[in-house]
Amino acid sequence: MLREFLLPLVKYFTPFNIFRYLTFRSAYAAVTALLISYILGPWLIDRLRVLKFGQSVRLDGPQSHLAKTGTPTMGGLLIILSVLLSVVLWIDITSQYCWIALSALIGFGLIGAADDLLKIKKHASDGLSAAQKLILQFIVSTIVVYAIYRTTGPSITKLYVPFFKVHVVDLGVYWLPIAIIYVATWSNAVNITDGLDGLAVGLVIFAVLAFSVLTYVTSRADWSQYLGLPYIKQASELTVFNFALLGACVGFLWFNAHPAEIFMGDVGSLSLGGVLAVLSLMVKKEILLLVIGGVFVIEIGSVMLQVIYFKLTKGKRLFLMAPLHHHFELKGLKETKVVVRFWILGGIFALIALSTLKIQ
């Protein structure tokens, strides 16, 4: 919005020309979201305490988590609000991709908010039923995926694999259902990972940093040609969106770091997971996201393996508890050590993913 207001005035005040530059607007989008999150954080925490919007903790989980009962939840609202205000200020408002990404963030956030509110109302760890949540996730995923298809055109159905310069296969009509399932799955993957102070949001920060690089290089014809990547002009303004998301997540981590003053709740985890998948669809890095978000893949994979093993062995457990971060806690590792080690893994996965850009 600032770009549209101030650029026409460049003939009167030359320094306004800086609003043309993507790097400038991206940097200040991050700073803006960070400041909004930092300023509004204490107010939101106090307000959630007054409303008694406290977290319910699973009784069958690690006993150390019982002390977290009553900690304000729904902190994901802080992330969404910070991103919304920052993006509206700093993007080129004609960017359809940014509005789609923002819609995905808000759409999945509304599902998470409904789930969180039901948990608070029932004073339980379960809100929406699994079926209700999945149906709502598929509805939002369908709307967002169709919007991406309509905005981009048939080229969006091509599937790219790391190490290959050209697409491996064109999914055609099958792209829509596959993409819908993909987005819903990633929304749940981050949701499952959100179980320790700072864990999920720290991993999202690494993923967003990687996507900031991807959106920037794929939106430049010279760099994308040099790296052998598909050139996607519409992805340029997503860099601004990514930096706003980065700033909001860092600001939230300030309050979510151990011992957490606030939890993001499903309103945060579902929205962050969904938007990561949406970003990967837009820049044609669906498969690379499996590497960038490797820890999320491991976490959701551990839950699936636990369920399968439990059914096959008629009651035995592969892990002490799933998802995997709880297994390590029950093995005796402190929460902070588990979180930091998972962050290290997240950083390594992000670097590995970015290293593939030159190996085409």
Protein Blocks (a to p, Z undefined) as FASTA:
>chain_A
ZZmmmmmmmmmmmmlmmmmpmklmmmmmmmmmmmmmmmmmmmmmmmmmmnopacdddfkl
cfklmmmgopaghklmmmmmmmmmmmmmmmcfklmklmmmmmmmmmmmmmmmmmmmmmmm
nopabfcdfklmmmmmmmmmmmmmmmmmmmnommlmpccdehiabdfbdgkjmlmmmmmm
mmmmmmmmmmmmmmbghklmmmmmmmmmmmmmmmmmmmpmklmmmnopacdfklmmmmmm
mmmmmmmmmmmmmmmpccdfbdebjmlmmmmmmmmmmmmmmnopmkmmmmmmmmmmmmmm
mmmmmmmmmmmnoopafbfbdcfklmmmmnopafklmmmmmmmmmmmmmmmmmmmmmmZZ
